Amino acid sequence: MSTQQFPTETWTPANFLERVIAATPGESRLEMCIQCGTCGGSCPSGDDMDNTPRQIFAMIRAGMEEEVLASNTPWYCVSCYYCAIRCPQEVHIPDIMYTLKNMAIAQDRYVDSVAPDWSQTFVDYVENYGRSFEFGLATRHFLRHRPSGLRDTAQMGLGLLTKGRMDLSPQKIEQMPQLQAILNRAKEVEATL
């Protein structure tokens, strides 16, 4: 069920599933989800999500709009596309998560302030350095939202630092101008939608 099948001037999405598909750029393939769970098992942020992507897709089909848009799941998606690469049905999961974020913002439905902040911090690092900066992301997250957990994670962080598995400062990618051009073009396209 692709939006290209329906003339836009005469067709209006009738239910939540159709609205999500219509709002997702390109072909989402959401209707192809077979509920295998590969996406949730592949997700590096899955432990922090209150629903797996598979559960979110089932909830979309069930018309549970309020519950989906209040979920923190889309906000913890870091758009690594690992789930999409592993999906046997080629569902464009990160694109759907981005659509759900936009819908939640437009309808002022998201409840959890932690997940949008996490998402924005991640995006800020990618836009400024071309990659995530785990030390900064984790430090900011714990200082803002879970200061009591900072002590427990500090020990793990120290271990990662001493083994050279984590940097103390962000490192820029070599091709930053090309990435900036791509990101700027994406923002231009988004503004026209």
Residue frames as qw, qx, qy, qz and C-alpha x, y, z in Angstrom:
[[0.000, 0.891, 0.453, 0.000, 0.00, 0.00, 0.00],
 [0.451, -0.085, 0.059, 0.886, 1.99, 2.96, -1.25],
 [0.135, 0.673, 0.285, -0.669, 0.74, 6.53, -1.36],
 [0.047, 0.314, -0.569, -0.759, 1.52, 6.53, -5.09],
 [0.054, 0.289, 0.932, 0.210, -1.49, 4.25, -5.65],
 [0.001, -0.760, -0.615, 0.209, -3.96, 6.95, -4.65],
 [0.250, 0.629, 0.171, 0.716, -4.44, 10.33, -6.33],
 [0.304, -0.146, -0.496, 0.800, -3.58, 12.87, -3.64],
 [0.225, -0.118, -0.051, -0.966, -6.39, 15.24, -4.60],
 [0.689, -0.236, -0.355, -0.586, -9.11, 12.62, -4.02],
 [0.792, -0.192, -0.564, 0.131, -7.65, 10.30, -1.41],
 [0.256, -0.712, 0.375, -0.535, -7.40, 11.10, 2.29],
 [0.344, 0.152, -0.888, 0.264, -5.77, 8.62, 4.67],
 [0.625, -0.486, -0.360, -0.493, -8.60, 7.09, 6.68],
 [0.832, -0.534, -0.146, 0.032, -6.80, 5.46, 9.58],
 [0.417, -0.824, 0.343, 0.172, -3.60, 5.82, 11.58],
 [0.741, -0.081, 0.542, 0.388, -1.72, 3.22, 9.53],
 [0.522, 0.659, 0.383, 0.382, -2.56, 5.01, 6.28],
 [0.052, -0.996, 0.026, -0.072, -1.62, 8.39, 7.76],
 [0.583, -0.620, 0.437, 0.292, 1.78, 7.09, 8.92],
 [0.694, 0.182, 0.542, 0.437, 2.46, 5.55, 5.50],
 [0.338, 0.844, 0.299, 0.290, 1.36, 8.74, 3.70],
 [0.209, -0.969, 0.133, 0.004, 3.52, 10.95, 5.96],
 [0.700, -0.423, 0.445, 0.363, 6.67, 8.84, 5.52],
 [0.309, 0.734, -0.397, -0.456, 8.83, 10.03, 2.60],
 [0.210, 0.355, -0.874, -0.258, 9.44, 7.42, -0.08],
 [0.778, -0.151, -0.498, -0.353, 8.05, 3.94, 0.33],
 [0.421, -0.571, 0.539, -0.453, 7.89, 2.97, 4.01],
 [0.566, 0.093, -0.808, -0.135, 6.86, -0.67, 3.40],
 [0.318, -0.255, 0.606, -0.683, 5.23, -0.54, 6.85],
 [0.832, 0.054, 0.062, -0.548, 2.36, -2.70, 5.65],
 [0.749, 0.342, -0.567, -0.030, 4.92, -5.43, 4.84],
 [0.166, -0.502, 0.713, -0.461, 5.97, -5.93, 8.49],
 [0.734, -0.086, -0.638, -0.214, 5.58, -9.62, 9.43],
 [0.616, -0.677, 0.172, -0.365, 6.16, -9.06, 13.17],
 [0.868, 0.158, -0.411, 0.231, 9.38, -11.14, 13.22],
 [0.595, -0.795, -0.005, 0.117, 11.10, -8.94, 15.83],
 [0.776, 0.193, 0.020, 0.600, 14.41, -8.69, 13.99],
 [0.129, 0.774, 0.007, 0.620, 14.28, -4.90, 14.29],
 [0.563, -0.773, 0.100, -0.274, 14.06, -4.89, 18.08],
 [0.920, -0.269, 0.125, 0.256, 16.77, -7.53, 18.38],
 [0.668, 0.394, 0.083, 0.626, 19.05, -5.43, 16.18],
 [0.034, -0.903, -0.096, -0.417, 18.52, -2.09, 17.90],
 [0.504, 0.173, -0.501, 0.681, 21.42, -0.72, 19.99],
 [0.192, -0.252, 0.288, -0.904, 18.90, 1.47, 21.88],
 [0.568, -0.275, -0.670, -0.390, 16.31, -1.26, 22.32],
 [0.454, -0.272, -0.720, 0.449, 16.80, -1.63, 26.07],
 [0.038, -0.199, -0.289, 0.936, 15.73, 1.97, 26.64],
 [0.344, -0.137, -0.464, -0.805, 12.60, 1.77, 24.47],
 [0.494, -0.013, 0.590, -0.638, 9.26, 1.22, 26.16],
 [0.845, 0.353, 0.321, -0.241, 8.06, -0.67, 23.05],
 [0.524, -0.159, 0.629, 0.551, 10.07, -2.48, 20.40],
 [0.228, 0.290, -0.401, -0.838, 9.64, -1.27, 16.80],
 [0.209, -0.170, -0.919, -0.288, 7.68, -4.47, 16.13],
 [0.084, -0.536, -0.735, 0.406, 5.27, -3.59, 18.94],
 [0.097, 0.488, 0.020, -0.867, 4.97, -0.02, 17.64],
 [0.225, 0.117, -0.669, -0.698, 4.05, -1.32, 14.19],
 [0.199, -0.368, -0.908, -0.026, 1.41, -3.63, 15.68],
 [0.050, -0.571, -0.494, 0.654, 0.04, -0.70, 17.69],
 [0.147, 0.323, -0.301, -0.885, -0.10, 1.43, 14.53],
 [0.255, -0.114, -0.839, -0.467, -2.11, -1.28, 12.78],
 [0.225, -0.489, -0.812, 0.226, -4.42, -1.47, 15.80],
 [0.033, -0.767, -0.310, -0.561, -5.04, 2.27, 15.58],
 [0.605, -0.645, -0.312, 0.347, -3.43, 3.02, 18.95],
 [0.380, 0.735, 0.018, 0.562, -2.36, 6.50, 17.88],
 [0.351, -0.871, 0.147, -0.311, -2.16, 8.10, 21.32],
 [0.858, -0.434, 0.239, 0.134, -0.07, 5.27, 22.77],
 [0.796, 0.310, 0.154, 0.497, 2.30, 5.24, 19.78],
 [0.251, 0.777, -0.011, 0.577, 2.83, 9.00, 19.79],
 [0.496, -0.803, 0.202, -0.261, 3.39, 9.03, 23.56],
 [0.964, -0.121, 0.026, 0.234, 5.94, 6.20, 23.31],
 [0.257, -0.829, 0.376, 0.324, 9.64, 6.94, 23.75],
 [0.824, 0.088, 0.489, 0.273, 10.57, 4.39, 21.06],
 [0.568, 0.743, 0.164, 0.314, 10.93, 6.78, 18.09],
 [0.115, -0.961, 0.216, -0.128, 13.02, 9.13, 20.22],
 [0.641, -0.540, 0.526, 0.147, 15.56, 6.45, 21.08],
 [0.830, 0.431, 0.268, 0.233, 16.03, 5.52, 17.42],
 [0.338, -0.690, 0.291, 0.570, 19.53, 6.72, 16.50],
 [0.644, 0.710, -0.053, -0.280, 18.96, 6.15, 12.75],
 [0.336, -0.529, 0.733, 0.266, 21.81, 3.67, 12.44],
 [0.698, 0.366, -0.327, -0.523, 19.68, 1.69, 9.92],
 [0.049, -0.287, 0.955, -0.061, 20.89, -1.64, 11.34],
 [0.518, 0.262, 0.695, -0.425, 17.26, -2.71, 11.78],
 [0.617, 0.624, -0.022, -0.479, 16.40, -1.74, 8.20],
 [0.277, 0.554, -0.756, -0.213, 19.39, -3.63, 6.82],
 [0.103, -0.119, 0.973, -0.170, 18.40, -6.77, 8.73],
 [0.593, 0.267, 0.390, -0.652, 14.64, -6.52, 8.07],
 [0.400, 0.076, 0.862, 0.303, 13.55, -9.44, 5.85],
 [0.314, 0.732, 0.604, 0.028, 10.71, -7.30, 4.43],
 [0.407, 0.226, 0.149, 0.873, 12.88, -4.22, 3.81],
 [0.200, -0.886, -0.417, -0.036, 10.67, -2.00, 6.01],
 [0.349, 0.541, -0.159, 0.748, 12.21, 1.47, 6.27],
 [0.556, -0.582, -0.541, 0.242, 12.07, 1.50, 10.07],
 [0.366, -0.308, -0.179, 0.860, 14.17, 4.62, 10.83],
 [0.057, -0.219, -0.363, -0.904, 12.13, 6.64, 8.31],
 [0.469, -0.572, -0.602, -0.300, 8.92, 5.55, 10.04],
 [0.537, -0.493, -0.432, 0.531, 10.39, 6.46, 13.43],
 [0.204, -0.059, 0.066, 0.975, 11.23, 9.91, 12.08],
 [0.279, -0.413, -0.517, -0.696, 7.63, 10.27, 10.87],
 [0.555, -0.586, -0.588, 0.051, 6.33, 9.28, 14.31],
 [0.417, -0.316, -0.248, 0.815, 8.58, 11.90, 15.94],
 [0.010, -0.132, -0.264, -0.955, 7.19, 14.55, 13.60],
 [0.438, -0.504, -0.598, -0.444, 3.61, 13.47, 14.32],
 [0.561, -0.514, -0.527, 0.379, 4.23, 13.50, 18.08],
 [0.276, -0.188, -0.083, 0.939, 5.71, 16.99, 17.90],
 [0.153, -0.263, -0.429, -0.851, 2.91, 18.31, 15.67],
 [0.566, -0.527, -0.514, -0.370, 0.27, 16.95, 18.04],
 [0.157, -0.597, 0.500, -0.607, 2.22, 17.73, 21.23],
 [0.907, -0.220, -0.203, -0.298, 1.82, 14.09, 22.27],
 [0.694, 0.195, -0.579, 0.381, 5.24, 13.04, 23.44],
 [0.624, -0.756, -0.133, -0.148, 5.52, 12.82, 27.20],
 [0.839, -0.332, 0.022, 0.431, 9.07, 11.74, 27.95],
 [0.119, 0.973, -0.180, -0.077, 11.47, 14.70, 27.94],
 [0.579, -0.517, 0.572, 0.264, 14.46, 12.38, 28.24],
 [0.712, 0.244, 0.587, 0.299, 14.13, 10.70, 24.84],
 [0.418, 0.874, 0.176, 0.176, 13.75, 13.89, 22.74],
 [0.219, -0.910, 0.343, 0.085, 16.73, 15.38, 24.56],
 [0.691, -0.262, 0.617, 0.271, 18.78, 12.22, 23.90],
 [0.650, 0.538, 0.470, 0.258, 17.77, 12.34, 20.24],
 [0.202, 0.975, 0.010, 0.093, 18.61, 16.03, 19.86],
 [0.425, -0.753, 0.467, 0.185, 22.00, 15.61, 21.55],
 [0.727, 0.020, 0.611, 0.312, 22.83, 12.75, 19.18],
 [0.510, 0.755, 0.338, 0.236, 21.77, 14.81, 16.15],
 [0.077, -0.982, 0.163, 0.060, 23.81, 17.81, 17.37],
 [0.554, -0.521, 0.575, 0.301, 26.98, 15.69, 17.57],
 [0.669, 0.299, 0.593, 0.333, 26.41, 14.21, 14.10],
 [0.333, 0.904, 0.224, 0.149, 25.75, 17.65, 12.60],
 [0.155, -0.949, 0.273, 0.039, 28.84, 19.17, 14.24],
 [0.358, -0.589, 0.711, 0.141, 31.30, 16.28, 14.03],
 [0.567, 0.348, -0.613, -0.426, 29.88, 13.81, 11.51],
 [0.587, -0.056, -0.805, 0.069, 29.50, 11.08, 14.13],
 [0.647, -0.698, -0.243, -0.190, 28.23, 10.39, 17.59],
 [0.205, 0.527, -0.596, 0.571, 30.34, 11.23, 20.62],
 [0.673, -0.354, -0.647, -0.047, 29.48, 8.59, 23.20],
 [0.434, -0.178, -0.512, 0.720, 31.27, 10.19, 26.16],
 [0.099, -0.035, 0.049, -0.993, 29.51, 13.53, 25.65],
 [0.549, -0.264, -0.513, -0.604, 26.16, 11.91, 24.92],
 [0.654, -0.337, -0.661, 0.147, 26.26, 9.72, 28.04],
 [0.326, -0.127, -0.417, 0.839, 27.65, 12.44, 30.30],
 [0.237, -0.132, -0.097, -0.958, 25.03, 14.99, 29.24],
 [0.618, -0.306, -0.592, -0.417, 22.26, 12.41, 29.56],
 [0.615, -0.333, -0.635, 0.327, 23.22, 11.34, 33.08],
 [0.207, -0.071, -0.295, 0.930, 23.89, 14.86, 34.33],
 [0.325, -0.133, -0.183, -0.918, 20.52, 16.11, 33.06],
 [0.725, -0.175, -0.338, -0.574, 18.24, 13.15, 33.65],
 [0.919, -0.279, -0.279, -0.004, 19.83, 10.53, 35.90],
 [0.078, 0.785, -0.490, 0.371, 22.49, 12.15, 38.09],
 [0.711, -0.456, 0.469, -0.260, 22.19, 9.37, 40.65],
 [0.961, 0.178, 0.200, 0.063, 23.22, 6.82, 38.00],
 [0.379, 0.857, -0.334, 0.103, 26.34, 8.76, 37.01],
 [0.384, -0.643, 0.650, -0.129, 28.48, 7.13, 39.69],
 [0.829, 0.012, 0.558, -0.043, 27.64, 3.60, 38.50],
 [0.753, 0.630, 0.152, 0.116, 28.31, 4.40, 34.87],
 [0.029, 0.921, -0.389, 0.004, 31.45, 6.38, 35.62],
 [0.607, -0.423, 0.667, 0.083, 33.24, 3.16, 36.54],
 [0.769, 0.367, 0.498, 0.159, 32.32, 1.56, 33.22],
 [0.387, 0.920, 0.001, 0.065, 33.28, 4.77, 31.37],
 [0.272, -0.810, 0.515, 0.075, 36.66, 4.84, 33.07],
 [0.725, -0.110, 0.661, 0.162, 37.27, 1.27, 31.95],
 [0.656, 0.654, 0.345, 0.150, 36.40, 2.19, 28.36],
 [0.122, 0.972, -0.203, 0.015, 38.67, 5.24, 28.49],
 [0.445, -0.650, 0.605, 0.115, 41.66, 3.34, 29.91],
 [0.695, 0.070, 0.682, 0.217, 41.32, 0.66, 27.20],
 [0.059, -0.290, 0.455, 0.840, 41.12, 3.26, 24.44],
 [0.138, 0.421, 0.871, 0.215, 37.54, 2.30, 23.56],
 [0.003, 0.894, 0.446, 0.034, 36.16, 5.82, 24.09],
 [0.418, 0.371, -0.043, 0.828, 37.52, 9.31, 23.45],
 [0.233, -0.522, -0.466, 0.675, 37.40, 12.23, 25.87],
 [0.179, 0.553, -0.046, -0.813, 36.75, 14.72, 23.07],
 [0.745, 0.527, 0.362, -0.190, 34.72, 14.45, 19.86],
 [0.387, -0.276, 0.607, 0.637, 36.59, 13.73, 16.63],
 [0.525, 0.599, -0.011, -0.604, 35.41, 15.26, 13.33],
 [0.820, 0.266, 0.468, 0.196, 35.17, 13.13, 10.23],
 [0.405, -0.226, 0.394, 0.793, 37.43, 14.12, 7.32],
 [0.090, 0.334, 0.640, 0.687, 34.62, 14.80, 4.86],
 [0.003, -0.517, -0.568, 0.640, 32.64, 17.29, 7.00],
 [0.209, 0.350, -0.184, -0.894, 31.91, 19.70, 4.10],
 [0.319, -0.041, -0.805, -0.498, 30.30, 16.90, 2.09],
 [0.204, -0.405, -0.856, 0.249, 28.23, 15.79, 5.09],
 [0.055, 0.461, 0.297, -0.834, 27.14, 19.39, 5.73],
 [0.277, 0.186, -0.478, -0.813, 26.04, 19.68, 2.09],
 [0.322, -0.219, -0.897, -0.212, 23.98, 16.48, 2.42],
 [0.161, -0.468, -0.705, 0.507, 22.40, 17.60, 5.70],
 [0.118, 0.386, 0.033, -0.914, 21.61, 21.07, 4.30],
 [0.325, 0.034, -0.662, -0.674, 20.00, 19.55, 1.22],
 [0.279, -0.335, -0.898, 0.064, 17.94, 17.20, 3.41],
 [0.043, -0.478, -0.485, 0.731, 16.72, 20.20, 5.43],
 [0.224, 0.256, -0.300, -0.892, 15.75, 22.01, 2.20],
 [0.353, -0.127, -0.830, -0.414, 13.78, 18.99, 1.01],
 [0.217, -0.401, -0.808, 0.373, 12.13, 18.61, 4.41],
 [0.063, 0.377, 0.215, -0.899, 11.03, 22.26, 4.32],
 [0.343, 0.119, -0.486, -0.795, 9.14, 21.62, 1.09],
 [0.266, -0.210, -0.937, -0.089, 7.16, 18.67, 2.47]]
